[in-house]
Amino acid sequence: MTSPQFDQSIPSALEILQQEFGDADSETTLIRDPFGVLTVVLPDSTLCNWDVLAQRLHNTLGRFSPGERQVLLRQSDLIDPDDVIRSPDRIRIPNAPATWLVDRLQTNQDWIRAPLCTHPPLPTAVAFSIKGGVGRTSAFAVWAWHLARLGKDVLLIDLDLEAPGVASVLLDEAHIPDYGLIDWLIEAQNGAVDNALLRETLVDCALAQDTPGRLRVLPAFGRKSRDYIAKLGRIYLPAWSEGHQAYFGLAERLKLLLESIAGLAEAPQLVLLDARAGLHDIGSAAVTRLGAEVFLFARDDAQTWAAYRHLFRQLALSRGVSFGMQEDDLRHRLTMVGAQTDSTESAARRLVEHSFLAWTDELYDAEADPKGMESFEMMEDTAPHYPLRIGFDPRLRGLELNHSNTLPEWGIVKSAFGPFLNGATARLLPDGFA
């Protein structure tokens, strides 16, 4: 018998289990290893001919079977049942009653994990884009400037570690600090959480010097940073926190970073995190785990919406999402941003429509419920799918805010970024700007 493809292995196993048990409500857990090999775990009390069922699963799964002796296990056969049954990565399989999946991914696991907190220690916003080149970094730099003009003390962190850009937009060479985020993360991974090092990563930005507020930058690296690639290759690895048997991955370190920043003597009032583009560990940690307000940047084209649909399908499985959109539902914290948009009314409506369709098809609740996410109307401007718009202005192409002689007039900036600045500020500071 020909082996199924990767996409067909789980449906094939579920079909066999349906034939065996019908609609019996027997808790089933599928474990899929990093290579796609599948193991079925059933409660010890399950009534069936275990040897025959194992042979059927093995023959059907082919190369995605670990062998007849391992393809079907009782819960008591597991070396550590809690590692499976209580795994933070155990998610329900849609349209399969009482059936769960533990997917042993090498990367991107945080997309489906529960948030580490519902409220970060400081009001925190994350910039994410599914594709690069949408002006995400520029938008957050302008927003930081806007918040300083409102009198806020703001910290902008460059979390795009594989393609750093915040420092080049906001700082000149003379004002780069000694160390950067990469240095703090690698030390924290090894148990050395040092506020002295953290202070050496922060620098004031001259952009805010004539404002009533303050703007500081934490760049990806500093002048004394060494072995950047070697550090970058290590920061995604999990570690053990302070000698305790606790998972300590990138998301946990970013939460610790926010807590350390909040504990500084001169702590900022607001934190903006510029995450990187793409389906990456940095994005998954920042978007889903920190309890932050998240701004999803999108250019209105077919490639962007196709990519976001892939992400939304995964987010729909997240432990941070619950039917009916409860108060702590992850979707409450997501806001689309239309990047480099055309100023015409027809273009604006197309943008909203494309976003609404992607959300409705993939991320809004599928069943009718008066409190559910599907109750949003397409043109409801408080809905997560309704994009905050940033207009395209050729005068702002290649925006640089690190020299006074290259600063654009604020009126030009406001005309392009105004709807985003107002909407994003209202999301981050819902109780007002005071």
N, C-alpha and C positions, 0 to 999 in steps of 0.2 A: 504494500500500500504506500502511495506517495505521501511524504511528510507534508503537513500543512505549512503555509508561510507563517511568519511571525504574527501577522495580524489575525490569523485564523486559529491560532493555538488555543487561546482562551475560549472563543465561541465553540470550538470543537470539544473541549473538555466539558463545558457547560451543557452541551447537547447530550453527551453521554450521561452526565449526572441527572439531567432531566428525565432521560429514558429510564434510569435506574430507580429514581426516587419520586418522580412525578412532582407534585406540588407540596410534598412533605417539607415542613419547616425545620430542616436540619442545618445547623450552622456550618457553613463550608468556608474554608480559607484556601485561596490559591497563593502559592509562593512562586514568584518568577525571578530567577537569578539574573545576574548581569548579562548573561548570554541568551536569555529568553527561555531557558529550560524551566519547565513547569512542574510543581509538585502540588498535589491536592491533599489537604488536611481535613479530616472529619473527626467529630467527637468519638470517643471510645465506644459509646453506647450505640452507635449507628448499626442498624441491622442490614446486612448485605453479605454477599459472598465476596469477601475482600480480595481473594486471589483472582477471581474471574474479572472483577471490576478493574483491578490493577492491570491485568493483561490487556483489557480493552483500551484503557487509557494509554498504556505504553504503545500499543500497535497504532493507535490513532495519532498520537503526538509525534511519533517518529523521532527525528533528531532533536525535538524539543522535550523529549522524555529523559529523565535521569536514569531510567532503567526500571524494570518491573518491580524491583525491591524498594525503590525510592519514590516512584511516581505517586503512590497512594500511602499516606501515613495516618496513624491515629495521633491524636494530640499528645498522648503519653509517649509516643515515639520521638518527639522533638527533644533535642538536647536541652533547650531552654524554651519551654512553651510561652513564657511571658514575652520573649523576644519576637514572637509571632502574634499571639493572641492580643497582646497589649502594645504592640508596636505603634509608634507615632505615625508610621507610614501605612497603617492598615486602613484602607478605604473601601467603602461599599461599591460593588459593581452594579451599575445602573441596570434596571430591568431583570435583575436576578435576585429574588428574595433570599434574605439571610446568607448572602454570599459576599465574601470580602476578598480583597487582593492586597498582598504585601509585595511591592515591586522593588527589588533590590537594585536601585539605580546607582551608578557611579557618580553622577552629577545631577543637579536640578531637582533634588529631592524636596527642597523647601517649598516648591510651588504647592504642594498638597498638605504640608504640615500646619498644625494649629499655630496661631500667633503666640509669641512669647509673652506678649502683654497687650492689653486693649488700649492703653494710653501710655505713650512714652514719657520719660521723666521731664522732657521739655517739648513744647509744640514742635513737631517734626514733619517735614514734607519731603517726598521722594520724587525725583524726575526719572521716568523710565520711557524708553521708546523701543518698539519692536524692531525698527530699522534705524540705521544711522543717518546723519545728514539732515535732520529735521529741525535743527536749531535748539535742541533741548538745553545744552549748556548755556548758550546765550540767553535763553529765556529765564533760566534760574539766576544768572548773573544780573540781569536787568531787574528781576523781582527782588533780589537782595538789595539792590540799589534803591528800589522803590520803598522797601520796608525801612531802610535807613532814613530815607526822606520823611517817613512817617514817625521817626524818632525811636525806632526799634534797634535793639542790639542783636545783630544777626551773625550767625556762623554758617558759611557755605563750605561744605566738605566735598572734595573730589573723590567720589567712589568709583569712577570709571578707571579702574587701576590698569586696565590693559590698553587704554587709549586716553591718557590723562589730557585734560584741556582747560580746567578751571584756572590754573595758574597763568597760562598764556593769555587768557582773556582778561584777567583782573590784576595781575601782578607784573611789575617789571623785574628784570634779573636781579637788581640790587635788593629787592625786598622779598626774595624767596627765603623761607625759614630754613634752619639747619636740617630739620627732619620732616618727614611727611607721614601720611597715614600708613603706608606700607611698613614703615619702621615700627609704629605703634602696634599694628596687628601682629607682626611676627614676634614681638616681645610678649604680647598678651597671650599668644598661642603657647608660649613656653612658661607662662605663669608669672611674668614680670609686668604687673600693671603699675606703671610709674607715672604719677601726675607731673613730675618734673619733665619727663620726656614728652608728655602730652602738651605741656606749655611751650616746649621748643618746636612743636609742629604748627603752632598758631601764629598768624601775623595779621596786623591791621592793614586794611586796604585803603589806599589814598582816595579811592572813589567816594568814600563817605565823609571825607574830612570837612566838607562844607555843608553837611547835613546835621540835623539834631540827633541822629542816631549813630550807630557804630556798625561797621562791617569788618568781620575777620574771615580769613580763609585758612582752611586746613588742606593743603595740596596733597597730591598722591605721593610725592617724594620731595626731599629737600636738597640743599647744596651738599650736605655731608652724607646723604644716603649712598650706600654702596650695595653691590650685588642685587640690583633690583630684580632681575629675571629670576635669580635663585630664590629670592623671597616670594616673588609672585607665584612661583611654582609650588610653594608650600602653604600659602595662607588658606587654601580651600580644604586642607586636610583637617579632619576632626582631631581633637585632643581631649585629654581628661582635665577637668577643671579643679585646680588647687588640691590635687591628690584624691578627690572624691570620684566615685564611680558614676560620673555624669557626663553625658554627651556635651561636647563643647566645640561646636562648629562655627562657621563664619557668622551665621545669624546671631549666635550667642555672644560672639565677640563684638559684633556691632551694637548689640544691646548694652553690653558692658561699656563700650565706648561712649554711648549716649549718657549712661549713668555717671561715668567719670567726668564728662563735660559738665553735666548738671552739678557736680560736686566741686567744681573749681570756684575759687574765691571770686573771680570775675566771670561768672558763668553767663553765656548769652541768654537772651530771652527766647530765641527761635533758632532752629537748626534746619538747614536745607541740605539734602543729600542728592548729589548728581550721580545717579547710578548709570550703568552702561547700557548700550543697546543690545537687543537680542535675548534669546532664551538661554540665560547664563546664570551661574550660581550667584553672582552679585545681585542680579535682578531678582531672583527668587527669594533671596534672604531679605532684601530691602523692601520689596513690594508686599510680601505676605506675612512677615514675622515680627515686624517692629511696632505695629499699631499706628503707623504714620499715615498721614494723608498722602495719597499717591496720585500723581498726574501722569496719565498715559498719553504720550505724544504720538500723533498720527498725521501723516500726509494723506490726503484723500485720493488714494489710488488703489487699484485692484490688488497689487502685491502686499500693501500694508494691511488691508482688511483680511486677506487670506491668512497672513501670518498671525494677526490678532485672533482670528477664529481658532487657530491651533492652541494658542495660549488660553483662550476663554474655555475651551473644552477641558483643559487640564484644571483650570481654576474652579470649574463647576464641581470637581471631585474633592476640592480642598476641604479640610476640617474646619477652615475658617468660614465656610459657606453653609448656611442652613436654610431649609425651606421656610418661606414666609419672611425672610430678611429681618431677623431679630436685630436688636439694637447693636450688638457687637459683630454683626455680619461683615465680613471682609468687603463686600460690595459697597457698603456705605462709604468706605474710605477711598473708593476709586473714582476718578474724574477724567474724562477724555479731554484732550487738548488738540484742537485743529491747528496744525502748524503750517505757516506760510500759505495762508488761505487767500483765495480771490475775494475781492470786496463785493462782488455782485450778490444779490439776494438769491438767485438761482443756485449759485455755487454753495452758498451757506446752507440752503435747504438740502442739497445733495449730500453734503457732509453729514448733516444730522441724520438723514435717512440711512446712509450707509452704516453709520455707527449704530443706529437703532436696530437695524436688521441683524448685525453681528451680535449684539447683546441679546436680542430676542431669541435668535436661533440657538445661541450657545450658552448664555450665562444667566439670563433672567429665568425665573421659575417657569417650568413648562406647564404646570397644571393651574387651573383657575383657582385663585384664592384672593379674597379682598385685601389681604395684607401682603400679598406676594409681589415680587419684583415685576411681574408681567403687567401690573396694574398701571405702570407709567405710560403716559401718552407720548407719542413720538416727539412733539414739540414742547414737552414739559421741561423747562430750562433748569429745574433743580434735580433732574434725573441723572444718574451716573453716565448714561450714554450721551447726554447733551454736551457737546464740546465747547469749552472755552476757546475763543478764537484768537489767533495771532496772525495779523495781516502781513502780506508780503510788501516790503518797501525796499527797492534797490539801493536806497541811500544807507541802509543798515547792513548791506552785504559785507561779510568779513568783519563783523562788529568787534572792536577792541576797546576795552574800558580801562586799560592800564596806563594810559598817558593822557594828560590833560589836553594836549593838542590834537588828540584823535577822538575826543568825546563828542558824540552827536548831541544836538540840542534836545533837551528833555521833551519838548513838544513833539518832535519827530518820533522819539521813542514811544511816547504816550499814544500817539495816533496808531501805531502798529500794535503795541502790546497792551493797550488800555483794557480791553475786555478780559484778557488773561490776568492782568495784575489785580483788577478789582475782584474777579471771581475767585482766584487762588487765595487772595488775602482773606476774603470772607470765609473760605473753607478752612483755612488754617486758624483763623481767629474768629470763630462764629459769634463770640460774645462782644465783638467790637474791637477797635484798634487801641483802646486804652491800656 
